[in-house]
Amino acid sequence: MRLVSRDVSKKGTHHIDYQLKKMNEETEQLLAELERIVVERQDWLFRFAYMRIGIREDAEDVVQEVLLNVFRRMQEKMHVESVEQYVIRSISNACNDYFRRKPLRMVPLDKAEEVPVHEGDRQIHEEFVRVNKLLDALPQEQSEIVRLKCYDDLTFKQIAELQDIPEATAKSRYRYAIMHIQQMLKKKGE
């Protein structure tokens, strides 16, 4: 005995086909957006990771691993509001995980200049050392806001979304961080 007529089951099949086609189109759009991000923002994404990790090869590995994971998830029909925000948040999380997984090789800040650096990376490494001396003296939540705002050129709205905090909190943390940095620079200049 059939409970569903042929006409109803055909309509159901058409509806399922339509839904699958729609999902495939959405996935293709997301993958195209990911490809655009890689092409247009690859250097920025690397710098984003490098300014948190400080080691070229490890930063490249983190970015590559995140992009590969995002690609795989999108093929599995994962839905995200903003692919770019998702990639940035994933890289930020991967950088945090990097320090949890990898035993730290502690180098005192005054010896950081002696760490071997590829010649092509010298300028970014020197900048990394200078800035991290200042940012390491701040609370972590403030230093991350400064990195996101100054190095990564994100708006406070983007930072708030990325950090999952209110926009006003992002602004106040940034303001307090800048005040502390100015105080440190004044003391250093005296």
Secondary structure, 3 states (H helix, E strand, C coil): CCCCCHHHHHHHHHHHHHHHHHHHHHHHHHHHHHHHHHHHHHHHHHHHHHHHHCCHHHHHHHHHHHHHHHHHHHHCCCCCCCHHHHHHHHHHHHHHHHHHHCCCCCCCHHHHHHCCCCHHHHHHHHHHHHHHHHHCCCCHHHHHHHHHHHHCCCCHHHHHHHHCCCHHHHHHHHHHHHHHHHHHHHHHHC
